[in-house]
């Protein structure tokens, strides 16, 4: 008998529904799948309904019938949307460069729980000196939206000043840097694709 913790953990993989989807895609009945695997149709029914979790050898027998690897049953369901909520109080505030006594800005990841991200989003607070950050470049593109204050973005040596509500999109493969303009703090949302 499995503990509730183990049962909940296994249920999150949705192994039964994945088996049912594979079976239905091949137009196989439970009896036919049973004939191919040597597993009773009653047991297969319980597995599909989540009442029973298959052992690895049992799961491998099923996987072989459908020509999939065991990993098929343990990866995220591609049809399920990826959703991650990051509460303000859960974000970690970090300086642009660790150990700096007066960093040009601090940033907080807005999407840190998501693995294999297609983009990265940050809240950036430019509170420090008005000197530009070290120019840097990376693959992809970047979008900056200024929430408050003014921000100077230098891209390949050309400076653009953004005010509240302004945004900029650029190829981040070119050296770029940021600096706060004026004396008021500046806050922005930065989205990076890689």
N, C-alpha and C positions, 0 to 999 in steps of 0.2 A: 504494500500500500504506500502510495506517495504522500509526502507531506503537502500541505496546502501551498507552501512556498515553491516546491518543485513542480507541482501541478500547474500553478499559475505561470511559472517560468516556461514550461513546455508548451502550455496553451498559447503563449504569445507568439510562437513560431507558426501557428495555424497549419500544422502538418496535415491534419485531417482534411480541411478544405482544399489544400494544395493537391492532395491525392485525388479527391473527388474531381477537381478541375482537370487534372491530367486524364482521368478515366473517362470523363464526359467528352473531352476533346477527341479522344480515340473511339468514341461510341462503344465503349465496353460496359457491360453490366457487371455487377458485383460477382456473379457466378463465374463469368468469363475471366475476370481478373483473378479470381480464386484458382481457376484451372491453370492459369499461367504462372502463378506464384506458389501454389501449394498451400495457400492460406484460406481458411474457411470464409465463405461470404459473410457469415455472422460476425466474425472477428473483424473483417474489413469494414463492415458497416459501423461497428463500434469505433474503430479508428477514425473513420471519416467524420463521425459525429462528435469526436473529441471525448468519448467516454473511456477510451483506452489509448495509451501511447505505445507505439510500436518499439520493439527493440531495434538496435542498429542492424542486425542481420535481416530482420523482417523488412525494415525500411529499404535495405539494399536490394532485396528481392523485388520489391515494388519498383524501385528506381530503375532496375535493369529492364523491366518490362517496358518502361516508357522512354528508355534511352537518356536518362538524366543522371547526374551525379548526386551524391548525398547532399552536396552543398545547396542544391535546388530547394531543399526543405528548410534550410537554415538561413537563407538570405532574405532581405526585405522583400515583401510582395510588391512587385513593380506597379501593380494597379492601385495600391494604397498611396494616398498623397503623403508627402513628407511634410510634417508640421512640427515646428519647434517654437514654443513661447518662451521668451527670455524676460523675466520680470526685472524691473529697474534695480531692485535691491539685490538681485543675484549677479549682476554684472560686476566684473573685476576691473578696476581702474588701474591702468599701467602707464608709466612714462614712455615716451617714444624711444628712448634709449635707457636701458637699465643702469642705475647708478648715477645718473645726471643729477646734480644738485638743483638746477633750475631748468627743467626740460621745456622745450618750445611748446609742446602740447602733451596732453594725456589722451589715451584712447580706451574705449570699452567695446568689446566685441558684441554685436547684436545678434549673432547667430552661432555662437560657439558650440551648442550641443549637436549641431548637424555634422555628420561625417560626410566626406565626399561632396563638399559644397561646390556648386557651380559658380558661386560668387561669395564674397566676404563683405559684410557690412559692419561699419564702425560708427560710434559716436565719438567725435573728437572735440576736445576743449583746448583751445589755444589761449593759455593764460600767462605763459612765461615771456621771456625776452622777445623782442621784435625782430631778432635775427632769423634768417631763413634756416630751415633744417638742411642737413646734408643732402645734396641731390642724390636721388636713387632712381633706379629703373627696374621694371619687372615685366614679364610677359602679360599680355591682356590689355584691358581698358580700365579706366577709372572714371567715376562720376562723383562730383562733390556738390553738395547742396548746403548753402550757408543758412543756418537757423537764426543766428544773431551776430552782430558785429561785422567786421570786414576782414577778408582773407586775401592775401596776395599769393597767387599760384604761379610759379615760374616753370615753364615747360621749354626745354631746349634753349634756355637763356632768355626767353620772352616772357615778361610778366603780365598777368591779368589780375585786376582787382575785382573781387566779388563782394557784393553787399548782401544784406539780409534778403533772402528769397531768391538770390541768384544761384545758378548752377553751371557747371562746366563738365564736359565730357572730353576725354583725351586718350590717346594711345599711350599707355603707361610704359611702353618700351623705350620712350625717350626720357632722358634724365629730367626729373622734376623735383621741386621742393615747395614748401609752404612757409608763410610767415604771417603773423597777425599784423594788421594795419591799424594804426591809431592806438589809443590807450585803453579802449574797452575790451573786455574779454570777447573771444569769438568762439562760436560753437558751430559745428558742421556735421553732416552725415556724409560718410565716405563709403562708396561701394566699389569693390575691386573684383574684376573677373580675371581668371588666370588660365 
